Amino acid sequence: MNNNSNWLIKGFVDESIDKNIDLINEINNIKREKNAVIMAHYYQKDEIQDIADYIGDSLALAQLAAKTNADIILLAGVHFMGETAKIISPDKKVLVPDLNAGCSLADSCKADIFKRFLHKYPDYKVITYVNTSADIKALSDVVVTSTNAKAIVDSFPKDEKLIFGPDRNLGNYINSVTGRNMILWDGACHVHEKFSLEKIIELKKIYPDAKIIAHPECKKALLLLADHIGSTASLLKYVQTDNCNTFIVATESGILHQMKCVEPYKQFIPAPPNDSTCACNDCEYMKLNTIEKIYNTLKFEWPEIVIDESIRKKALHPIEKMLELSNKLGL
C-alpha cells in the first residue's frame, strides 16, 4: 500500500512538472514566432525569473527596453515598469501579464495633487523616482532609480533647489549622503515600510555574524543598522563580492532567488515584516504575475500598455536624461 501511495504521489508531481514544461515550451515558441522578449524584475516569482530573457532592476529594465530589437516586450513586473518601457520604445508593443499589478508607491503620488504641490515651488527642479506613473514623469525634470539617484542628485549644482518624490525614505537617505536639503513628497513603498526593526534585531542575535543589507526605501532606523545599503542590483552584487556567508536581506523577497543562484553556498535570510508571522516580505502586486498569465498575454497580445502620445513625449525627456547621465556616470 505504501508503495502504491508513493507511486501515486510521484505520478502527481511528475504530471505537474510536465504541464509546466509544456507551458514553458509554448511560451518559447510564441516568443520565436512573434519576436518577443520577456523582461522580469528581480521581485518576480522564481519560475518567472527562470523563464525571462532578461532580469534586472528598474534601471537595467529601462536600459534594456531602449536597446532591444524585439517587436514585443512583455514586462513581468508592475504597471509603471511597462509604462516606462512604452515611453522609451513607442514603436514596440509592450505587454504586461496583469493590469492590476500596480505599485503602492506610485499610487501615493497622484498627478493632479503633485501638480498643485509643485506650484508652491516654481523655481525648483523636479526629480522623481522611476516608481511613478507616466503622468508624474511628464511633470519631472529627471527620473532616477535607486541605483543612480545619488549620482544624479550630485550632478546638480550644490545651490540648486530640488524636489524629490515620491519616496520619502529614499529621499531622506539621498539627502543624508549628499548633504542636500531636497523638498520631499510624502510617499512610501508598503513593502519597505513594514519591515520590523525589532524582529531584525532578534535575527541578528541568532545570527551574530550575519550582515544586514537593505534597500534605501527602508525606514531610517533600519538603514542605520545596515552594513550595506543599495538598489536590488547593488545588493545582489554585494553578496557576491563580500566575504560574509550569511545575510539578512531587507528588501522584497524575490531577490533571494537570484542571490541563491549566484551564491548557492551562502545563507540569505529575509527580513521579516511587522504584520505577519511569515518570515518573508512579498509585494502582492509583483506576485500577481504567473506563468499562465504570461502565456495568455503573449498568445493574445493583451493587456497592452497604451499611453497618450502627448504625455509620452513629456515623460520621455526626463527618462532620456536619466539614461544619458547613467551612461556618462558608468551606471
N, C-alpha and C positions, 0 to 999 in steps of 0.2 A: 504493500500500500504506500509505504514511504517513497519507494522508487517511482511509482506512478505519479505521486504528488510532485516529486521533484521534476519529473519529465513534463508535467503539465505546466509548472511554473516556468521551466526553461523554455517551453514552447511559446508561452505567452510573451516572455521577454524578447525572444528572437523575432516573433511576429511584429512587435512594436518597433524593434530596430530596423527590420526590413522595410516597414512602412515609412519610417523616417528617411532611410536611404533612398527609397523610390522618390520621395518628395524632393529631396536634395538634387537627385539626378534630373528631375523635371525642371527644377529652378535653373540648373546649369544649362540645360538645353534651351530654355527660353532666353536666357542671357545671351547665348551664342546667336540665336536666331534674330534677336532684336538689338544686338549690340548694346546691351545694358550692363551696368555695374552696380554692385551693392556696396555702399559705404556705410559703415557702422561705427557708432560711438562706443567708447570703452565701457559705458554703463549698460550696454545691451546684455541680454541673456547670453550665457556661454555658447549655446548652439548657434545663435545668430552671429556672434563674433567668429565662430569657426567656419561659417559659410561665406563670410564677407570677402570681397575682393580687396577692400582697404579698411583698416581700423585706425581710429585716431581720436584726438581731442578736437575741440571746436576749431582751433586754428588749422590743424592738419586737414580737417574735412573741407574747410573753406579753400585752402590751397589746392587740394585735390580736385575740387569742383571746378576751379579755374583752369585746370590743366587737362582734364580728361577729354579723350576723343570719343567717348561713348555718346550714343544718341539718347539714351535713357539713364538717369541717375535715380536709383532707389536709395533714399536716405533713411536708414534704420537708426532713428534717434527720436527727437521730439520736433514739434512743428516748426519752431524758429530755425532749426538746422536745415530743414527742407526749404524754407523761405530764403535763407542765406545762399544756398546752392542755386536757387532760381534767380535771385538777384544778380549773382555773378555770371550765370550761364543761361541767359534768356532763350537761347536757341535750343537748349536741351529740354526734354520732357523730364520733370522732376516729380517723383512719386514718393509717397510716404505710406507705410503699412496701415496706419490708424490716425485719422484726423483728430481723434480725442487725446492723442499723446501730446499734451501741452506742456507748460512749464510754470510752476508757481512763481518763480522769479519774474518771468516775462509778464505774467498776469498781474504782478504787483505794480506795474508801471503802464497805465493806460495812456494812450496818445493825447486825448483831449485834456486830461489832468496834467500830464507832463508839460504840455504846451503852455498851459497857464502858469505853471511853475517857472518855466524858462523866461516868461515875460517879466518876472521880477529881477532877472539878471541879464539885461540886454547886452552887456559888454563882456560876457563870459563865453569861453569856448566850451563846447559840449562834448564830453567823452562818454560814450555808452558801451556797456558790456554787450558782448555778442548775444547773450541770453535775453533778447528783446524782440519785439515784433518788427516787421518791415516799417511800420508807421513810425516807430521810435527811432529806428536807424535813419529814417528820412529827415529827422529833426536834429541829427548829430553832425559834428564836425569830423569825428573819427570814431571808429569802433575798435574795441580791444577785446582780447581774451585773457584768461588768467596767465597764459604763457607770456604774453607780450605787454601786459598792462603797465608794469613798472617802467620798462624801456620806453614805451610810447609816451607816458606821462613825463619822463625825464627829457624827452625830445622837445618839449615846450620850454620857452624861456622861463626862468625862475620867477619872474614877476607876472607871468600870465595868469589871469583869473580863470579858474576851471570849475566846471560842474561835472560830477561823476555819478552815473546811475546805471542800473537801479540798485545794485547790491551794496548795502551799507557796510557789510563786513569786509568785502573785498576793497571797497573804497577806503575804509579806516586803515586796513593793512597797507595799502599803497601810500596813503598819507604818512604812515609811520616810517616806511622805508625810504621815502623820497624827501621827507621834510616839508611836504606841501600842506596846504590847508584847503583842499578842494571842498566845495559845497556838495553834500551827498544827498541823493534821493533815498528815501527810507523804504527800501525793499530788501527782500531776503529769499534765499532758497530754503524751502521747508525741510529738505533732507539735511543740509549742512547746519541748519539752525537747531535741530533737535538731538544732536549728539550729547550724551550725558557725561559731563566732566567728572562726576563722582564715580561712575562706572569705569571710566577710563583710568582714573587714579587707582581703583581697585585692581584693574587688569595689570597695571604697572607693578603693583605689589606682588602679583602672582608671577609676572614675567619681568623681573627687575632689569634684565639685560636687554629687553626689547627697546627699540627706538619708536617713538611716536612720530608719524608722518601725517601731515594734514593739508587739506585744500584751503586756500585763503578765503573761501566763502564761509569758513567756520567762524564761530564767535572768538573774540579776542582772548578770552580766558583760556580757551583750548589752544589757540595758537602760541600763547606764552609757554605752554608745556611742550610744544612740538620740537623735535630735533631737526625736522626739515619741513618747510612749507613750500608748496608748489602746485602747479597745474597737474592734471592727471598724467600727462606725458612726463612731467618733471618727477612725479612720484615714482612712476614706472622706471625711469632712468636711475633714480636714486637707489632703489632696491637692488639694481644690477651692479652698481659701482661701489656701494658701501659694504664694508666687511661684516656688518652685523647680520645675524642669521634669523632674527625674529623682529617683526614689525607690527605695530598696532596702527591700523590704517583708518584714518578719519576722512573718508570721502565715500561716495556711493559704492556699494559693494561689488558692482560689476567689474571694476578694475582688478579685483583679486584674481580673476580668471587669467588675464594676461600676465600678472605677476607670477602666478604658479607655472605658467607656460615657460617663461624665460628663466625662472629660478625655482625649479621643482624641489630642491632640497632645502629651501628656506621656508620659514613659517610666517604666514600672514594672518593676522587676527583682525577681523572687522571691528571697528569701534562701535559700541552699542548705542542705540538711541535712548532717550528718556522714557518714551511712552510705550515700550514694548518689552516683553520677556525674550523676544528674538535677539540673537546675537548680532544680526546684521542690520544695515540701514539701506533700504532699497527706495528708489524713486518709482512710484507706482505708474507714472506716466511712461518712463523708459521701458518698463516691463510690460506695457500693453502690447508691444510688438511680439509676434510669434512667427515661426517658420511658415505656418499655414497661411497667415496674412501676407507674408512676403510672396508666397507662391501666387495667391489670388491677385495681389497687386500687380505683379509682373504679367500675369496672364491677361488681365482685363485692363491694365494700364490706368488704374484708378485705386485710391484717390490721388488726384494730381494737384500740385501746388500751382495756384493761379494768383498773380499779383497785378494790381492796377499799374499800368506802364508808367504813369507819372510818379507814383510812389516808388516804383522800382528804380527809376533813374535817379531820384533824390537819395535813395538808400544806397545806391551803388557807389557814390563818391566816397563816403566815409569808410566803406569796406575796402575799396581800392587803395585808399590812403593807408589803411592798416596793413594790407598785403605789401604795399610798396615799402613802408617803414620796416616791416618784419623782414623782408628780403634784404634791405640795406643793413639791418642790425644782425643779420645771420640767424634769424629765428625760424 
